[in-house]
Structures are given as C-alpha cells and as structure tokens.
Amino acid sequence: VVGGGTKDGFLSQMTADACGMPVSAGPEEATAIGNLMMQMMAAGEAADLKQARAIVAASFERKYYEPVADRSVWDEAFARFCALTDEK
C-alpha cells in the first residue's frame, strides 16, 4: 500500500485481515517520489527501475501488518456484497 492511505494504520490492518496476507505500507508521498525517481532515471542518476526501487526502499520507512482477524468475517461480508450487486 502506498500513498496517503498508509497514514491510517487501521485501514492497513483491515487490508491485511481482509486479504489474509501481510501488507507493507509506505511511503506516504508515493506520487512525488515516483516522479523524482523517473527524473533521476532520465538524468542518469539511477540506472534503471530496479535501482530506483532500491533507492526508495533504502530511503523510506515502511510499516508491516500481519493478518490477525478471522477471515471468515470478511468472506461473509464479501458474499453479502456479491449478492447485493449480482446482476440477473
């Protein structure tokens, strides 16, 4: 998860719980950082996308969220959503 939504730990935790997968959140200013990385690549300061990603990974802290909730609650909610939006 990247961008401003990473400021909300509750949202990131719910994402991990709903997906049943670990979530890595950060950096907050992903759009600006991505723009900067593309400029660095164009200027030859970063060799390629792999190096640009390594620079970002080494420069910004990420938070990690492990799934902790019972996923059946999320599966039931998704089933209700599907039933409500099913086109017949």
Secondary structure as a PSIPRED ss2 file (coil, helix, strand):
# PSIPRED VFORMAT (PSIPRED V4.0)

   1 V C   1.000  0.000  0.000
   2 V C   1.000  0.000  0.000
   3 G C   1.000  0.000  0.000
   4 G H   0.000  1.000  0.000
   5 G H   0.000  1.000  0.000
   6 T H   0.000  1.000  0.000
   7 K H   0.000  1.000  0.000
   8 D C   1.000  0.000  0.000
   9 G H   0.000  1.000  0.000
  10 F H   0.000  1.000  0.000
  11 L H   0.000  1.000  0.000
  12 S H   0.000  1.000  0.000
  13 Q H   0.000  1.000  0.000
  14 M H   0.000  1.000  0.000
  15 T H   0.000  1.000  0.000
  16 A H   0.000  1.000  0.000
  17 D H   0.000  1.000  0.000
  18 A H   0.000  1.000  0.000
  19 C H   0.000  1.000  0.000
  20 G C   1.000  0.000  0.000
  21 M C   1.000  0.000  0.000
  22 P C   1.000  0.000  0.000
  23 V E   0.000  0.000  1.000
  24 S E   0.000  0.000  1.000
  25 A E   0.000  0.000  1.000
  26 G C   1.000  0.000  0.000
  27 P C   1.000  0.000  0.000
  28 E C   1.000  0.000  0.000
  29 E C   1.000  0.000  0.000
  30 A H   0.000  1.000  0.000
  31 T H   0.000  1.000  0.000
  32 A H   0.000  1.000  0.000
  33 I H   0.000  1.000  0.000
  34 G H   0.000  1.000  0.000
  35 N H   0.000  1.000  0.000
  36 L H   0.000  1.000  0.000
  37 M H   0.000  1.000  0.000
  38 M H   0.000  1.000  0.000
  39 Q H   0.000  1.000  0.000
  40 M H   0.000  1.000  0.000
  41 M H   0.000  1.000  0.000
  42 A H   0.000  1.000  0.000
  43 A C   1.000  0.000  0.000
  44 G C   1.000  0.000  0.000
  45 E C   1.000  0.000  0.000
  46 A C   1.000  0.000  0.000
  47 A C   1.000  0.000  0.000
  48 D C   1.000  0.000  0.000
  49 L H   0.000  1.000  0.000
  50 K H   0.000  1.000  0.000
  51 Q H   0.000  1.000  0.000
  52 A H   0.000  1.000  0.000
  53 R H   0.000  1.000  0.000
  54 A H   0.000  1.000  0.000
  55 I H   0.000  1.000  0.000
  56 V H   0.000  1.000  0.000
  57 A H   0.000  1.000  0.000
  58 A H   0.000  1.000  0.000
  59 S H   0.000  1.000  0.000
  60 F C   1.000  0.000  0.000
  61 E C   1.000  0.000  0.000
  62 R C   1.000  0.000  0.000
  63 K E   0.000  0.000  1.000
  64 Y E   0.000  0.000  1.000
  65 Y E   0.000  0.000  1.000
  66 E C   1.000  0.000  0.000
  67 P C   1.000  0.000  0.000
  68 V C   1.000  0.000  0.000
  69 A C   1.000  0.000  0.000
  70 D C   1.000  0.000  0.000
  71 R H   0.000  1.000  0.000
  72 S H   0.000  1.000  0.000
  73 V H   0.000  1.000  0.000
  74 W H   0.000  1.000  0.000
  75 D H   0.000  1.000  0.000
  76 E H   0.000  1.000  0.000
  77 A H   0.000  1.000  0.000
  78 F H   0.000  1.000  0.000
  79 A H   0.000  1.000  0.000
  80 R H   0.000  1.000  0.000
  81 F H   0.000  1.000  0.000
  82 C H   0.000  1.000  0.000
  83 A H   0.000  1.000  0.000
  84 L H   0.000  1.000  0.000
  85 T H   0.000  1.000  0.000
  86 D C   1.000  0.000  0.000
  87 E C   1.000  0.000  0.000
  88 K C   1.000  0.000  0.000
